[in-house]
Amino acid sequence: MRDDAAVQDLSLDAQIEMWRRFVADRPVMADADVTELEGHLRDQVEALQAAGLAPDEAFLVAVRRLGAIDDLSREFAREHSDRLWKQLVMGEQPSPLREPAGLPAAFGLAVAAALAIKLPALFGVTLAADPDFYLRNAVVLVLPFLAVYFAVRRSAHAVTVVAVAVPFTVTAVVLNAYPFRDDGGATEVLAVVHAAVALWIVTGIAYARGEWRSERARMDFIRFTGEWVVYYALIALGGGVLVALTMGVFSAVRVDATSFVGNWLIPCGAAGAVVIAAWLVEAKQAVIENIAPVLTKVFTPLFTLLLLALIVAAVVQAVSTGGFVDAQREVLIIFDLVLVVVVGLLLYALSARGAELRPGWFDRLQLLLVAAAIVVDLLVLIAMVGRIGAFGASANKLASLGLNVILLVNLAGSLWLQLRFVRGRGGIGRLERWQTGFLPVYLAWATIVVVVFPPVFGFA
């Protein structure tokens, strides 16, 4: 066993190598797992050094933060049992990223979110009386509690708290101060939808503990988002069963529970589930990480077939009618949703993929998926330009046009990097960096739609 001075005199690379050998010796750890954990460790060390810590201090704190291998860290600390290791790794305080006892905090914030969604009713603002108010404010009433959950769990710095709180505050002011017209205009709906996207990405800053420049932190948040969607969907399915049983039981005793279900059970449950789903992702991460690769391998072939079918249908329509696609707004919206799902599948597949794995059949299938998505995106862009030329520009058309241009650039770059990877001329890491680099782009575009579009189009 090394003494204190010997351990602390090691260079940073030597300490990381010693840590890597220790972790790799465990039979449960595959080489790809060790490499991924080392990437997390190095990201943490870099961030801590940038904050002013010395290399050896940054290494010790970084290992302490790796909650996913907390037990291994404790064994490592016992084998190198200097005083600082004991304090940082073997202390009584549990890791904030792993300790499942975060349920009380999650439950309390879930209840707070549920009450927040009903808080306006105390001032006479009900869903039935003012649905537009809830449309504008549902996100800013509920999502802050998820951001608080991450800030508490990760002991976020004051700078991170401010960086998250300011966008939430500005968004709430903009959505409520703008004089949206109530004649069925589109700018209000566009602002609300894009505000939800923007604030979800802002919540990722709290998730990443402010380390938003880290590519690994961005990919972790993307992975969390996919897992959160899965858990929230499962909670929603269970909630649907609960609603049906509640209605059935009260109906059997001739009590009308419609008001309770519609005004309390559904909105409060939907709000609270936002936080509970996040807790489930962290507490049961090993379970969902086993499901994630299965989901991507099931849905990627299905969406590839769907896109190929759309291309064939567009060609057939072009031959029979002289037009590429039906340029109806509803059709274009559906196509956009499909393209967004394709990008999501690509991101989620990247997040679940081992960096050391060689290209295989699934990577080639993804290449076909991205190529088909680019063709569909081009068809949608042609249809959008045609609609703008025929009917003039509008908030809906320009918002969709901007999104499709961003998706086209994203997909085109992904196609090129995926092709290089499949041909053995580039690593998968470049594709991952390309994808995570688009998060600020989506945030910027969503902000433009929320802040700029309403006044430009007269709040219509």
C-alpha positions in Angstrom: 0.0 0.0 0.0 1.3 3.5 -0.9 1.7 6.1 1.8 0.1 9.5 1.7 3.1 11.3 0.1 3.6 8.7 -2.5 0.0 8.9 -3.7 -0.1 12.7 -3.8 3.3 13.0 -5.6 2.0 11.0 -8.6 1.2 13.0 -11.7 -2.4 13.5 -12.8 -2.0 11.0 -15.7 -0.4 8.5 -13.3 -3.2 8.8 -10.8 -5.8 8.3 -13.5 -4.0 5.3 -14.9 -3.8 3.8 -11.4 -7.5 4.4 -11.0 -8.2 2.9 -14.4 -6.2 -0.3 -13.6 -8.0 -0.6 -10.3 -11.5 -0.3 -11.9 -10.5 -2.6 -14.8 -9.5 -5.4 -12.5 -13.1 -5.7 -11.4 -14.7 -8.6 -13.3 -18.0 -6.7 -13.7 -16.3 -3.9 -15.6 -15.9 -4.3 -19.4 -13.2 -2.3 -21.2 -15.8 -0.1 -22.9 -17.3 0.7 -19.5 -13.9 1.6 -18.0 -13.2 3.9 -21.0 -16.6 5.7 -20.6 -16.0 6.2 -16.9 -12.5 7.5 -17.6 -14.0 10.0 -20.0 -16.4 11.2 -17.2 -13.5 11.4 -14.8 -11.3 13.5 -17.1 -14.3 15.9 -17.9 -14.7 16.4 -14.1 -11.0 16.9 -13.5 -10.8 19.5 -16.3 -13.8 21.4 -15.0 -12.4 21.4 -11.4 -9.0 22.6 -12.6 -10.6 25.4 -14.5 -12.3 26.3 -11.3 -8.9 26.7 -9.6 -8.2 23.4 -7.9 -4.8 21.8 -8.2 -4.5 18.6 -10.3 -4.3 16.2 -7.4 -7.2 17.9 -5.6 -9.3 17.9 -8.8 -8.6 14.2 -9.3 -9.7 13.4 -5.7 -12.9 15.4 -5.9 -13.7 14.1 -9.4 -13.5 10.5 -8.2 -15.7 11.4 -5.2 -18.3 12.7 -7.7 -18.4 9.6 -9.8 -21.5 8.2 -8.0 -21.9 5.5 -10.6 -18.8 3.7 -9.2 -19.1 4.9 -5.6 -18.4 1.4 -4.2 -15.3 1.0 -6.3 -14.1 4.4 -5.2 -14.5 3.3 -1.6 -12.4 0.2 -2.2 -9.8 2.3 -4.0 -9.7 4.7 -1.0 -9.2 1.8 1.4 -6.2 0.5 -0.6 -4.8 4.1 -0.7 -5.9 5.2 2.7 -4.4 8.6 3.1 -6.3 11.2 5.2 -7.7 13.1 2.2 -9.0 10.0 0.5 -10.9 9.1 3.6 -12.4 12.5 3.9 -13.5 12.8 0.3 -14.4 9.2 -0.6 -15.2 7.4 2.6 -17.0 10.2 4.4 -20.4 9.7 5.8 -22.1 12.1 3.3 -23.5 10.0 0.4 -22.9 10.8 -3.3 -25.6 13.3 -4.5 -25.6 11.6 -7.9 -26.4 8.1 -6.8 -28.0 8.0 -3.5 -31.5 6.7 -4.0 -32.8 8.4 -0.8 -33.4 11.5 -3.0 -37.0 10.3 -3.1 -38.1 12.6 -0.2 -36.8 15.6 -2.1 -38.3 14.4 -5.3 -41.6 13.7 -3.7 -41.7 17.1 -2.0 -40.9 18.9 -5.2 -43.5 16.8 -7.1 -46.1 17.8 -4.6 -45.0 21.4 -4.9 -45.3 21.2 -8.7 -48.8 19.8 -8.4 -49.8 22.6 -6.1 -48.2 25.2 -8.3 -50.4 24.1 -11.2 -53.4 24.7 -9.0 -52.1 27.9 -7.4 -53.8 30.3 -9.9 -57.2 28.8 -8.9 -56.8 30.5 -5.6 -57.0 33.8 -7.4 -60.0 32.8 -9.5 -58.0 31.7 -12.6 -59.3 28.3 -13.5 -58.7 26.1 -16.5 -62.3 26.4 -17.6 -62.4 30.2 -17.2 -59.0 31.1 -18.6 -57.4 28.2 -20.6 -55.0 30.6 -22.4 -53.4 31.5 -19.0 -52.6 27.8 -18.4 -51.4 27.4 -22.0 -48.9 30.2 -21.5 -47.8 29.3 -17.9 -47.9 25.5 -17.6 -44.2 25.1 -18.4 -43.0 28.0 -16.2 -45.2 26.8 -13.3 -43.9 23.2 -13.4 -40.5 22.9 -15.0 -38.7 25.1 -12.3 -39.3 22.4 -9.8 -37.4 19.9 -12.0 -34.5 22.5 -12.2 -34.6 22.9 -8.4 -34.4 19.1 -8.0 -31.2 18.9 -10.1 -29.8 22.0 -8.4 -30.3 20.4 -4.9 -29.1 17.0 -5.9 -25.9 18.3 -7.5 -25.3 21.1 -5.0 -25.3 23.6 -7.8 -23.2 26.8 -7.5 -24.8 30.2 -7.2 -23.7 31.0 -10.8 -25.5 27.9 -12.1 -28.7 28.8 -10.1 -28.7 32.3 -11.6 -28.0 31.0 -15.1 -31.1 28.8 -14.8 -33.3 31.2 -12.9 -32.9 34.2 -15.3 -34.2 32.4 -18.5 -37.2 31.1 -16.5 -38.0 34.5 -15.2 -37.6 36.2 -18.6 -39.7 33.6 -20.3 -42.5 34.0 -17.7 -42.5 37.8 -18.2 -42.5 37.5 -22.0 -45.3 35.0 -22.2 -47.5 37.0 -19.9 -46.6 40.6 -20.9 -46.9 40.1 -24.7 -50.4 41.1 -25.8 -51.3 37.9 -27.7 -54.5 38.2 -29.8 -57.2 35.8 -28.8 -58.6 35.3 -32.3 -57.0 32.0 -33.0 -53.6 33.3 -34.0 -50.5 31.1 -34.1 -47.8 33.2 -32.3 -49.0 32.3 -28.8 -48.9 28.6 -29.5 -45.5 28.9 -31.2 -44.2 30.8 -28.3 -45.4 28.3 -25.7 -44.1 25.3 -27.6 -40.7 26.8 -28.2 -40.5 28.1 -24.6 -41.0 24.5 -23.5 -38.0 23.4 -25.7 -35.8 26.3 -24.6 -36.5 25.9 -20.9 -36.0 22.1 -21.1 -32.5 22.8 -22.5 -31.9 25.4 -19.8 -32.9 22.8 -17.2 -30.0 20.8 -18.6 -27.7 23.4 -17.2 -28.8 22.5 -13.7 -28.6 18.8 -14.6 -25.0 19.3 -15.8 -24.2 21.4 -12.7 -23.3 24.3 -14.9 -20.7 22.4 -16.9 -22.7 23.0 -20.1 -19.6 23.3 -22.3 -18.7 19.7 -21.6 -19.6 17.5 -24.5 -20.0 14.6 -22.1 -22.4 16.6 -19.9 -24.5 17.5 -22.9 -24.7 13.8 -24.0 -25.6 12.8 -20.5 -28.5 15.2 -20.6 -29.6 13.9 -23.9 -29.5 10.4 -22.5 -31.4 11.6 -19.5 -34.1 13.2 -21.8 -34.7 10.0 -23.6 -34.9 8.0 -20.4 -37.2 10.6 -18.9 -39.6 10.3 -21.8 -39.7 6.6 -21.3 -40.5 6.8 -17.6 -43.0 9.7 -18.1 -44.8 7.7 -20.7 -45.0 4.7 -18.4 -46.3 6.9 -15.6 -48.9 8.4 -18.0 -50.1 4.9 -18.9 -50.4 4.0 -15.3 -52.2 7.3 -14.7 -54.6 6.5 -17.4 -55.5 3.2 -15.7 -55.9 5.1 -12.4 -58.2 7.6 -14.0 -60.3 4.9 -15.5 -60.6 3.0 -12.2 -61.4 6.2 -10.3 -64.2 7.0 -12.7 -65.5 3.4 -12.6 -65.4 3.1 -8.8 -67.2 6.4 -8.2 -69.7 5.7 -11.0 -70.6 2.4 -9.3 -71.7 4.3 -6.2 -73.4 6.9 -8.3 -71.0 9.7 -7.6 -69.8 11.9 -10.4 -66.0 12.2 -10.2 -65.6 14.0 -13.5 -64.8 17.4 -11.8 -62.3 15.9 -9.4 -60.5 13.9 -12.1 -60.5 16.8 -14.7 -59.6 19.6 -12.3 -57.3 17.8 -9.8 -56.2 14.3 -10.6 -55.0 14.8 -14.1 -53.3 18.2 -13.9 -51.7 17.6 -10.6 -50.6 14.1 -11.5 -49.2 15.3 -14.8 -47.2 18.1 -13.1 -45.9 15.9 -10.3 -44.8 13.2 -12.7 -42.3 15.5 -14.3 -40.2 15.4 -11.1 -40.9 11.8 -10.2 -39.9 10.6 -13.7 -36.6 12.4 -13.2 -36.0 10.6 -9.9 -36.8 7.3 -11.5 -34.2 7.9 -14.2 -31.5 8.4 -11.6 -32.6 5.8 -9.1 -33.3 3.1 -11.7 -30.7 4.1 -14.3 -29.3 0.6 -14.7 -32.7 -0.8 -15.7 -33.5 1.8 -18.3 -30.0 1.7 -19.7 -30.6 -2.0 -20.5 -33.9 -1.0 -22.2 -32.5 1.9 -24.2 -30.4 -0.1 -26.8 -33.4 -2.4 -27.3 -35.7 0.6 -28.0 -33.3 2.1 -30.5 -32.8 -1.2 -32.3 -36.6 -1.7 -32.5 -37.6 1.8 -33.6 -34.7 2.6 -35.9 -35.7 -0.1 -38.5 -39.4 0.9 -38.2 -38.7 4.6 -38.8 -36.3 3.8 -41.7 -39.2 1.9 -43.4 -41.5 4.8 -42.7 -39.2 7.3 -44.3 -38.6 5.1 -47.3 -42.4 4.7 -47.7 -42.8 8.5 -47.5 -40.2 8.9 -50.3 -41.9 6.3 -52.5 -45.3 8.0 -51.9 -43.9 11.4 -52.8 -42.4 10.0 -56.0 -45.7 8.4 -56.9 -47.6 11.6 -56.2 -45.1 13.6 -58.2 -45.7 11.4 -61.2 -49.5 11.4 -60.9 -50.1 15.1 -59.9 -46.9 17.0 -60.8 -46.3 17.9 -57.2 -43.9 16.4 -54.7 -46.0 16.3 -51.5 -49.3 17.5 -50.4 -48.5 21.0 -49.1 -51.2 21.0 -46.4 -50.0 22.4 -43.1 -51.1 19.4 -41.1 -49.1 17.1 -43.4 -45.9 19.2 -43.1 -46.3 19.3 -39.3 -46.4 15.5 -39.2 -43.4 15.3 -41.4 -41.5 17.6 -39.1 -42.4 15.5 -36.1 -41.1 12.4 -37.9 -37.8 14.2 -38.6 -37.5 15.3 -35.0 -38.0 11.7 -33.9 -35.3 10.6 -36.3 -32.8 13.0 -34.8 -33.9 11.8 -31.4 -33.3 8.2 -32.4 -29.8 9.0 -33.7 -28.9 10.9 -30.5 -30.2 8.2 -28.2 -28.4 5.5 -30.2 -25.2 7.5 -29.8 -25.7 7.8 -26.1 -26.2 4.1 -25.7 -23.4 3.0 -27.9 -20.0 1.9 -26.7 -17.2 4.2 -28.1 -14.9 1.2 -28.6 -17.3 -0.8 -30.8 -16.5 -1.2 -34.4 -19.0 -0.3 -37.1 -21.7 -3.0 -37.6 -25.0 -3.5 -39.4 -26.9 -1.2 -37.1 -24.5 1.7 -38.0 -25.2 1.0 -41.7 -28.9 1.0 -41.0 -28.6 4.4 -39.3 -26.8 5.7 -42.3 -29.7 4.7 -44.4 -32.1 6.3 -41.9 -30.3 9.6 -42.0 -30.1 9.6 -45.8 -33.8 8.9 -46.1 -34.5 11.7 -43.5 -32.5 14.2 -45.6 -34.6 13.3 -48.7 -37.8 13.8 -46.7 -36.5 17.1 -45.3 -35.7 18.4 -48.7 -39.2 17.5 -49.9 -40.7 19.3 -46.9 -38.6 22.4 -47.6 -39.7 22.4 -51.3 -43.3 22.3 -50.1 -42.8 25.0 -47.5 -41.2 27.3 -50.0 -44.1 26.7 -52.3 -46.6 27.5 -49.6 -44.8 30.8 -48.8 -44.7 31.7 -52.4 -48.4 31.0 -52.9 -49.8 32.3 -49.6 -47.1 34.6 -48.2 -45.0 34.3 -45.1 -46.5 33.6 -41.7 -45.2 32.8 -38.2 -46.1 29.1 -38.6 -44.4 28.8 -42.0 -41.2 30.6 -41.0 -40.9 28.8 -37.7 -41.2 25.4 -39.5 -38.9 26.6 -42.3 -36.2 27.5 -39.7 -36.5 24.2 -37.9 -36.2 22.3 -41.2 -33.1 24.2 -42.2 -31.5 23.4 -38.9 -32.5 19.8 -39.1 -31.2 19.6 -42.7 -27.8 20.9 -41.6 -27.8 18.6 -38.6 -28.7 15.6 -40.7 -26.3 16.4 -43.6 -23.3 16.6 -41.1 -24.5 13.5 -39.4 -24.6 11.6 -42.8 -21.1 12.6 -43.7 -19.6 11.7 -40.3 -21.6 8.5 -40.1 -20.4 7.5 -43.6 -16.8 8.2 -42.5 -17.3 6.1 -39.4 -18.8 3.2 -41.3 -15.9 3.3 -43.8 -13.4 3.3 -41.0 -12.1 6.8 -41.7 -13.3 8.6 -38.5 -14.4 7.9 -35.0 -17.9 7.9 -33.5 -16.8 10.7 -31.2 -16.8 13.2 -34.0 -20.5 12.4 -34.7 -21.3 12.7 -31.0 -19.6 16.1 -30.8 -21.5 17.2 -33.9 -24.8 16.3 -32.4 -24.3 17.7 -28.9 -23.0 20.9 -30.6 -26.5 21.5 -31.9 -28.1 21.9 -28.5 -27.2 25.6 -28.3 -28.5 26.1 -31.9 -31.9 24.6 -31.0 -31.9 26.8 -27.8 -31.1 30.0 -29.9 -33.8 29.2 -32.5 -36.4 28.5 -29.8 -35.5 31.8 -28.1 -36.0 33.7 -31.4 -39.4 32.2 -31.9 -40.5 33.0 -28.3 -39.1 36.6 -28.1 -39.0 37.9 -31.7 -41.8 36.2 -33.7 -44.8 37.5 -31.7 -44.1 41.2 -32.1 -42.9 40.8 -35.7 -46.2 39.2 -36.6 -48.3 41.5 -34.6 -49.0 38.9 -31.8 -51.5 37.2 -34.2 
